[in-house]
Amino acid sequence: YQVRNILDYVYPNKPHVYAAATAAGKTYTTAAKFELYYRTGILKKDDKVLILPSDKTILRRNFGSQFDIFFKDRPASFSWRAVQDKNELFQAIEDEVQVIIGLPQLIKDHTKHLKKVKWLVVDEAHKWYFAATIKDIIRKVKPKYQFLLTGTPFKFNLHREDYLIDYTSVSTLYKQGYIGDISMQVLHTSLALSRLDWVSMVGNLKEDKRINQEDLDRTFTEVIEELIKILKLPVKNWKKLHKLTNNALSVFGK
């Protein structure tokens, strides 16, 4: 599945979503992807790659440290650097570093200095990709290709026609020994599901399992009702609105 995500999307015509759970090796795959591309000339010497880890400093360090480990026993075909402030970013640009790893909140203020960005990589893409910060970076940097890493592809599934989504299931990772001790349970559902409806205890529902529209509507309504109970009123002083939100389904309809 790692080889597939490297070789099958060399020139993607849409953002490529690498959808795989934690422990799938998405950071190593990223390192291997650009090692191959630079080494074989798919990426030229002056082509740039911009990697945006999630918004936490520790995640930027983790991404950089994983690159350190990956290239510990093999020389990289490209230069790369994890930058933590404006000075380090400018130094990396001046040094013509090919792959720059930096948090979105740092990069967004200095996009005009980033030239010839061929690939944009967004980690934890389900959280950041749809944020205004990332949209602004994409609009200004204008990367030709996008590589989106996520273990939670639901937001991308809603607009599947806009992305190339490559799924790696939990059962695949389990069979290959990357994860273990899996316990999957349905805590509550109004749907009549049984063990026979699942591919396995670590897989998805069987492809021939169908949920009819009536059951789908009923369970969705139950979810909405529970959300209303939890969310309640966002603005405490608006008592009239509070009455509406308490009875939102009857007021606005399903």
N, C-alpha and C positions, 0 to 999 in steps of 0.2 A: 504493500500500500504506500510505503514511502517512495519507492522507485516510481510508482504510478504517478504520484503527485509531483514528481520532478520531471519525468519524461513526457507525460501526456499533455502538459500545459506550458510548453516552451514559449509559444506565441498566442496566449489566450485572447480571444476577441471580446471577452467580458471579464470582470473581476473573478478570479479563481478562489473559491472558498475551500480551504482544507479543513474539513469537519471531522475532528477526531478528539476523543476524550483525553483527559490528563494522563500522562505517561505514554502517549503515543509517539513521543519524540519529535514534536513539531519544530522545536528549535534546532535540533540536529538536522532535520530534513531541510530547513531553511539554509543552514550552513552548507550542506551537501549540494543543494540546488545551485547556489551561486558559485560554489567551487567548480562544479561541472560547467556552468555557463561561461565563466571567465576563462577556465582552462582550455575549453574547446573553441573559444572565439565567438560564441553566441552573444556574449557581452564583450564589447570592446574596452580597451584600457581606460578610455575617458568616460565610459558609461557609469552612472552612479546608481546606487541602491540606497533607499532611505527606509530604515526599520523603526517603527513606532511600537515599543512595548506598551503595556497598559500604563495607567497613570501613576503607578507607585514606583518610588526610587528602587525598592528592592527588586522589582520585576525587571527594571533596566539592568541592574547588576547581574541578576540571574541570567538574562539573555546574553550579556557579555561573557559571563563565566562559562556558559555552555559552549560558546564559540571557542574560548580558551581551551576547554577540554577536548573539543572536537579536533582542533588543530595542534594538539600537544605533540603528537607523533608524526605529523605530516605538515609540510609547509603549505600555507595557503597561497592560492594563485591570485589573490587580491588583497588589498590592504583594507583593514576595517578598524573601527574605533567606537567605543561607547563614550558619549560625551554627556557631561552633567551640568554644564553652564555655558553661557555665551562665549566666554573666552576659549573654552575647549572646542566648542563648535566651530568658531572662526579659525582656530588653529588647524582643525581637521580639514576644513575647506582649503586653507592655504597650502596644506601639505598634500592636497589632491587625494585624500583618502577616498577609496571607491565605495565602501559600505559604511554608512554612518548610522549608529544606533542612538536614538535620543527620544526623550519623553515628548508627547504631543504638545504639552504646555510650553516647552522650550522652543520647539521647532516652529510653532505657529507665529512667533514674533520675528523670525529671521528667514522666512521663505524666499525672500528676494535674493538671498545669497546662495541659494541652492540651485545649481544649473545642471542640465542634462540628466535629470533623474529618470532612469529607464524603468525601474521597478519601485513600487511602494509596498512595503510589508506592514500589515497592521496585526498585532497580537491582541488576544482577547477582543476580537473584532465585533462580537455581538454587543459588547459594552460601548466601544468607542467609535466604530465605523460610522454610525448614524448621527453622531454628535456634530454640532456646528463647527467645533474646532477642527475635526478631521475633514469635513466638507470644505472648509476654508483652505486647509493645507492642499488638498487635491486640486482645488480650483486654481491656486497660485503656482504650485509646483508642476502640475500637468504631467504626472507620470504616464508612460505609455501602457504599462501593465500593473496589475494589482494582485497581491498575494495575501489573502485574508485567513488568519489562523483562529480557529474557534472550536471549543468543545460543546458549544450551545448554538446550533445553527437555526433555531426556530425563526428568528427574525428574517433570515435569508430565505427560508422556506416559503414565507408569505409572498415573496416576489421572485420565485424561482426562475422565471424567464429572464431575469436581469443578471443572473450569475451562473458560473460553472461550478457546481457544488459536488465535491468528491467526498463521499461518506465512508468513514471507517467505523464499523460497529464495535460496541463493547465486547460482543462475543468474539470478534476477530482478535482483539487485543488479548482477551482471556485465553484463547486457543494458542496464541503465539507466546504466552508466558509473560507478557508485559504487566499484567495485573492479575490479582488473585483475590480470594475470599469475597467473591461477589454475592451479595444478597439483594434480590430485587423483590419488593412487595408492593401490592396495591393496597394502600391503607384504607381507602374508601372509594367506592364507585357505585353508581346506580345501574351500571351496565352489567349484564349477566356474563361475566368472563370466568373462564375456568383455566386450569393448568393446560388443558388440551388446546387452548387458543394461542399459546405461545410457542415460538420456534424452540426455545429452551429457556431455562431460568435466567440466562444471561443475554437473551436475544430479544427481538421485537415480536409483535403480534404476527401470526402467520399471514401471508399475503392474501389468502382466500377468506380471512375473517372480515366480515362486513358489519358495520354498525348502521342501522337504519336511521332515517332522518328524525323520526319521532324520539328515539332514544337519545340521539345527539342533541336535539333541541331541549329535551328535559334536563339532561346533565349540564348543559351549558347554562340554562336558567338557574340551576342550583348553585353553580359556581358564581354567577353574578350576584345572587342573593347573599352568599357568604362574603363576597368582596364588599358589598354595601355595608354589611354589619361591621366589618373590620375597619374600613376606611372612614366611615361616618362622615363628619363634617370637616372640610379643610379650613373653613373660616368660622371660628367659634361664635362670633357676634351676629352672624346672619341667621337668626332663628327661623325665619320663613323658609329660607333655603334648606335649613336643617330638616324641616317637615317634608320637603320634597325628596331629599336624599333618603330619608327613612322609608319612603314609599315609592321609590323611583320607578319600579317596574309597572305599577298601576298607573302612575302619572304619565310616563313617557311611552309605555308599552314595551314589549320584548324587543 
